[in-house]
Each structure stands twice: as C-alpha cells, then as structure tokens.
Amino acid sequence: MRINRLVRYLLPLLLTASVIISIILSASLWLNPSHYKNNASSSSGTNIKSQLNSKPIYDVYAPTQLMHNDDDGNQHLLVNQSINLIGEIREDIQNFQDARIQSTSSNSENDYLKMLKRPNAYILNYSSAVSMSILNEFVNKRFSNFPNRKINRVVIPLNDSRHIYLLGDDDYKIYTVSVKQHSLSDLNEFLNTKMKRISVSFGMFNQRPLIYFKKNQKMPQYAYLVNVQQQNYYVIRLLGESQNFNVKHKKNGTVYNDQDSKQVTFYNNNDVKYVDERPKSIPSNLNQLLFSNYNALINSGVSLDNVKYFGYNEQKQIATYRGYVEGFPIFNNINSGSITMQVVDNSSLKYQFSMASLQIPVPSWVPDVKLPSTHAVLSKLKALGYKQSKINGIELGYSWQGSAKTNVLVNLIPTWYIRYGNTWINYNDISVNR
C-alpha cells in the first residue's frame, strides 16, 4: 500500500484537530470580529507581484463529481469532506501506459445511457465539457496524441484493466481508450474508504444526461471566515506596478485605468470588473480559451482555493469558475464564490470576480437541511408553470449568504439551483415567489 494511502487514514485525526482549532478561532471571532478583519487586510501589503497562485491546471479543470456503479447497477455519488476523492482517483489513473483511442459509438442515446450505467465502475463527471488537451493534463499527459475532442465524463471499469471510456454529451460520443494492463487493486481498495454514499441514477432530461437524486437528502450547512483582499493588490496584479493611473471615485465604487486599454472597477459590494480592450490575443476555440483563462487566473492573483471550472456559455462566450464544497458548487447573486471570464465581440476581454474569498471553516452549530429529490423538484417546477423545455440544468449546490452578526463570516446553505434558459435560479426563491 502506498504511503499516501496510509496518510489518508491520518486525515480524520488531522480533521479533528482542525475542528478544535476552528472552535477556538470561532469563539475569538464572535468576541472580536475586527481582529481577524484587521489581520486579513494587512496580509497583502508587500511584494504583490511575487505572490503567485500555485494551483496546477489539472486541479482547476478537475472533474467535480465521483460516482460509483456497483455490481448490481446501483449508482452512488461519493462525498467526503476530509479527503480529495477526485485527487485520489487521479493518482491511480495517471500512470496508464500505451494509451490508444478509437471512437466506439455516437448518436445513440441508449448506448450512451447504458455506458453511464455500466456496473462495477467509477464515473468522473465534469460540470461542463473540457477539451481533450485539458483532460490530458489531468491524466499526467498520457493522452498527448489524442484528437482534441470535447469530453464530459470518464468511465473507469473496476473489472477491466485494459480499457477506460471517454464520453462526450454532444452527439452521445463514446471513445474507447485501450491501455497496457495495470493493477486495479488500489481503485477497488478505495471503495473501503469511509465516505458518504448518496443514492443517484443517470437519466436523460431534454436529451441531456442528468444525475437524479432518488431520495430526499439531508445536506450539512457550513460557515467560513472570509478574507477581503485589498484593492491595491489587484491594481498591481492587473494593471502593473506603474503609478500612472487615472482614478475615479463613484457612488458605487472606484475605477482605475492605465490610460491605455485596461480598466479595473472595484464596487462597494467587493465585486471587481476588469476589462482589457486590446489584449495580446483572443482565444478562438474552447481549448485555447481554457488554457488562456488558466494563465489569466494565475496572473490575476485571484484566490483559487476550492475553485473549479463550472461551465461555458458558447453563445455569450462566457466561462464560469465556482468555489466548491464537497463537490457541490457555490452560487451567489453577486460574484462571491464565482469568477466569470468573457470574450466580448471577439476583440476584448472582461473578467468579473470578488475580492472576498473563503478562508477557514468554523463550526456552524446548525442542523442539516432536508432537500427534495430531483423528481420532486421537477414536479414542483411543472406545477408552478415553468416550461420543462427551458430547463437546461439542475444542480445541488450551496448559496453564499452573509452573516447578520459579522461581515467576516459567511454561511453556505444547501439548496437546489435550476438553470432556466441561461439563468441559474435558487429553488427556494422559486418556491417563495410563486
């Protein structure tokens, strides 16, 4: 057994220690919230340009969900707060040898659904399609010679050591990857890890695969300390160290521009908008966009803790990145918890994000929230008059809500989110307003 497998069992002990520390910090926060805020604000004062994000590209573009299909075809979503399940699986598949690819099936909804329900297998799900080159980063460049197709899911059999399957939701594409025979012992042993197993099943909804949560689910609430970065940090990261800026103060925020092509607007709610009207290059396809965005994220200095690629709106040319907790995305009415990166009119770039980022989890002392099944959500939407043909996605996620007692604490409340048209709507708001 590898050393990191042994380390895995030490993590619960480390988690217990971190909880104790969090309790102490939480008590300190309630007694003197300004102390944390002052310390956080002073942490970004010097040598800003040398502060680089070190999050690797394969982590930003990692799959967001891990599922297991057992021998009888039962499907479960695997969740663990203290272990990076996706990272563990990556360690077991990054050493595939002699990988070769061939197209197996396309345009068959039945074949596609059958593959998604294949018994005795793991399924890695991306929240949105990625390019083959991005997937290649995740598998330690084992797919370097593959054609650059769009991939949504990876099926890893637990009883076949010579094949894995790459799936693209568009046109129900199935690609068979043949690899040199390898041991499946670590992948099978991983099932003994203590983790939450949520009963789910794949089905088709509006001609797209959808993960149905079969039962009502109790989901935990979370609380996090929040750090708000200083404006000066992003001015230097995005506009450079020159002091030759124009600065305009407005009612809703402050605008900096470099008197050339770049402008940064800081809003009073901690949102940030960055525009470059004459970038050096404009990405022309999804693959270029994802790599270009990663470099921009690193250079901007925006916090990437727990941030993953969430989706791409091809019509509006907007890529979205969200914070995740236990594999579930975080939503907010403003940009807290998310980053959007847009190509505007094929000539300029616009990025929007928040100066606020999650830092340290603290005990929330609140009960779990009971959420309805996917079928119950769809039935309720239909009863309220929502057209099912306009529902383009359903996600179990977390709502970012500020604390009424202090501005350095945020609560993450579990709820359903529905993509109606191109807008994500909180299910709780739907239930209340109609």
N, C-alpha and C positions, 0 to 999 in steps of 0.2 A: 504493500500500500504506500502510496506516495506521501511525502511529508505534508503536502498541503491538505491531504485527506485527514491527517491527524490534527492539523491545525483547525480544521472545520469543527471538530468536537470541542475545541477550546473556546470557540467563538461564543457559545452560550454563557460561559463563565465571564468572558470579557464583556458581553452584553449586560450581564447582571451588574458588573462593576460600573459600567457606563450609566445604567439606570440610577444607581445610588448617587453618582456624581451629578446626574441631571436633577435629582430631587434637591440636592444641596443648592445647585445653581438656580433651580426654580424658586426655592424659598428666598434666596438672595434677590431674585428678580422682583418678587412681589413686595419685598421690603424696600428695595431701592432700584426701581427700573432705570433711572437715569444713569446709574453706574455702568451698566452694560452698554447703553447707548453711547456714552462718552468714550468708553474704551474702544468700541467698534469704530467710531468716527475717526479716532486718532490712528487707526491701524494702516491708513492708506496715504500717509503723508509724504514718504520719500521714495526716491528711486523707482518711480512708477513704470517707466519704460522697461525696466529689467524684470518686472513681475510678469511672468508668462504662465498661462494655463498649461498644464502638462497632461491634460486628459487626452488619451490616444483616440485616433479617429474611429477605431473599431468599437470603442465604448460609446461614443456619441451616436453611432449608427448601429448599435447592437439591437438584436430582437428585443422586444419589450415583454413578451409573454412566453412561458414554457408550459406546454401541455403534455400529458401522458395518456396514451391509449393502452388499456390493459389487454390481457389475453382474450377477454370476453367482449372487447369493443367498447367498454365503458370509458368515457373521457373525463379527465380531471385537469383543472388549471392548478398548477403548483405554485405556492406562495410561501415565502419565508422572509421574515423581517431582518434576521441577523446574517443571512448568507446570500451572496450574489449567485442565485441559481443559474442564470444565463452564463455568468463567468465560469462557473464550474463545468458546465457542459462544453463551453468553448475550449477549455483545457484538454478535454478528451477528444475533440474532433480536429484540433489544429495541426495534427501530425499525420493526416491522411497522405498516403503516397500514391504516385502514378495515377492521379485523378484524370478521368476522361469523361466527356459529356456527350449525350445524344438526346434528341427530342423523342419522347415516348408517346405523348398524346396531346391533342389540342382540340378546342371547340366541343368537348364532351363534358357537360355538366355532371353527368352520372359518374364518369370515370374520375373526375376531379374530386367529387364528394367522397367517393369510395377511397381514394388515396388519403384524404383528410381523416378518414375514419379507420385507416389501416390498423389492425390490432398489433399490440406489442411494439409500440414505437413512441418516440418523443416527437413533438412538433414545436418548432421555434417559429413564433409569429412576429412579423414586423407590423407596426401600426400603419405603415404605408409602404408602397413598393420602393425598393432600392435598386441601384444598378448592380450588375454582376461584379464590377470593379470594387464597389463598396463591400459586398459580401466577401470578396476575395481578401479584404483587409481583416475581416472577422475570422477567417479560417487560416490566418497566417500565410497568405499568398499562395495557397495550394491550388487556386483556380485561375492562375495568372493567364493561361492560354485560352480561357473560355470566351465565347462570344458574349458581348455586353448586353444581355437580356435584362428585363425587369423581373425582380424576384420579391414575392410577398411572404413565402413560408419555406421552411426546411423540414423535411420528414427524415428522421433518423431511426431506422429499424433497430430493434434490440435483439433480433434473431437472424440477422443477415449482416455479416461483417464485410461484405464486398460492395454494398450499394448504399447510397443515400439519394434523396429525391428533392429537387428544387422546383417550387411551384410559383407560377405567376397567375394572379387572379384574372388579368386581362386575357380573354380567349381561353381560359382554363388550361394554361400551358403546364405540362409536366415534363421535367427534364430528369433523366436518369444519369447519375454520376457513378461510374464504376471506379473503385479504389482497390489498392492492394489489401489483401486480407489483414485484418487487425483485431486485436482483442476487444471484446465487448464487456469485459468484467467490470471495469470502472463505471461504465454507463449503467449497467444493471445494478451494481452495488449502490449507486447514487440514490436509487429508489428507497433505500433504507434510511435515508436522511429524514430527520424529523421536520415535517413541513405541513402546512395546511393544504388540503386537497378539496377544491371546490368542484362540485358536480356540474359539468357543462356538456354541450354537444354541438357539433357543427351542423348548420343547416344553411339553406340558400334563402336569401331575402332580397327581392328586387335584383335577381340574377347575380348577387354577390355573396360570398361566404360570410356567415355571421356566427359568432360564438354565442349560443343561447345558454344563459344561466338557468338551470332547470328548476331550482327551488329558490324560495326566499333566502336571502343571505344576511347574516349579521356581520357588519364590517366595522372595524375599530375607527375611532376618531383619533386624530393626532394633534399635538401642539408643538410648535417650533419657535425658538428665538429667531429673530430676523435681523440681519445686518443691512444697513442702507449705506452704500458706497458714496463717497464724496464726489461732487460734480467735477472737481479738478482732475480726478483720476481718469475719467472718461474723456475730458477735453484733451488731455495729453495723449491718451491712447488712440483717439480717433482723429485728432487734428494735428498732432505733433507737438513738439516742445517749444516751438516759436511762440512768443508772447504777442505777436502781431495779429490779434483777433479783434473783430468787431463784436461788441456785447450789447444786447438789447434786453432790457428788463420789461416784462409784460405782466398783466394781472395773473395770468395762468402759468407763468414760468419765465425762464431765461433762455435767450438764443445766442449761441456762439457761431461765428463763421470765420473761415480763414481768408476771406476776401478773394477767394478763387472759386472752388467748386464744391467745397464741403461745408456742411452746417449741422450743428447739434443743438437740439431743443430739449431743455430739461423742464418738465412740467411739475407743478406743485404736488401732484399725487405720486411722485417718484418715477413716473414714466419717462422714457428717453426716446427721441426720434433722431436718427442720423440719416442724412441724405448726401450722396456723392453724385453730382450731376455729370461728372466726366471721369468715370472710373477707367482704369488702365485696360480692362477687358470686361466683356459681358458673356456669361455662360450661355451656350446655345442649345444645351440638352440637359436632361436630368443628371447624367453622370458628371458633367462639368459643374453643374450647379451645386451638387452635394459636396464635391471636393472644394470648390471655391468658397462655399459657405463655411465649411470647417475652418479653413485658413482665416477667414474673416472673424469667426468667433474667437479663435485663439488670439488674434491680433487685437481684438477689441478689449480683451480683459474681462468680459462679462463672466459671471460665475457660472460654471458648468457642472456644479455639484448636482448629481442625480438628474441631469438634463439629458434627454434623448430626442432623436428625430421623431416627429409625430406625424407629419403629413405634408403633401404638396398639392396645391391648387393650380393645375396646369393652365386653366383659363385666366386666372389673375396673376400667375407666375409668383405665387407666394409659398415659401417653405416655412413650416412652423416647427418649433422645438419646444418641448414642455418639460417641466420638472415631473418626476415620477416618484411615487411612494409604493413600495411593494409591487411594482409592475403596473400600477394604475396611474393614469395621467392627472395632472393638476390643472384646473381651469379657474379663470378669474375674469371679471368684467373689464378689468384693466390688464396691463401686461405682466403683473406679478405672477411668476410661475411659468411664463412663456416668453418666447422670442420669435418674432416674425421677420423674415428676410425676403424682400421683393425686388424683382426686376421690373422697372417702370418704363413702359413704352420702348423696351429694348435698347434703352440708352442710358439709364441711370439706376442707381441702387438706393433702396430705402430699408433701413433696419429699425425695428422697434423692440424695446425691452424695458426692464425695470431696474432701477438701482437697488431695489430690495431683493434679497436672496435668503433662502432658508439656511440656518446655521446648525443649531444644536437642538435635538428633540428633548422635550421636557414632558413630565407626566401630565396627562390631560384630566385625569380623575373624572371622566365622564363615561357613561355606558356606551356599548356598541349600538350602531344604528341598523335597524332592520330594513332591508331593501327588497322590493318585489322582484319576482322572476322576470326574465326578458319577455315571456309571453304575456304576463300581466301588464307590463309597461306598454307593449304594443296594443293590447286590448283597450287600455285606458286612453291612449292617444287616438285610436279609432273612434272611441265613444265621444271624445272631445271635439271631433271634427277634423282632425289632422289627416291629410291625404297620405296614405301609406306609400304611394308612388314618389312622394317628395322626401321621404325619409332615407337619407343616404348614409347613415351610420348610427350606431348606438354604442356608447362606451360607459362602463362603470368607472367612475373617476372620483376625484376629490375637489371640493370647492374651497378656494382660498378665502378665508374670512378673518378680518382683523379682530383683535380683542378689544372689548369695550373698556378694559381696565388699564391697558398699556399699549403703546404703539410699537413696542419691540417684541410683541408676541403675536403669532398668527395661528388660527385654528384651521385644520384641514378636515372638512366634513364630507363623508362619503355620500354620493348620490349618483343617479343616472344622468347622462348627458346624451341628447339626441341631436344629430346633425340634420336639420330641416332645411332643405335647399343647401345653402353653403354656410349656414349659421349654426353654431353649437348652442343648444338651449338647455338650461338646467331643468330637469324633470320636476323638481319641487316648485319652480316658478310656474310651470305649466299647470300643475295641479291646483295652485292657489289662484291663478289669474283667470281660469276658465271654469 
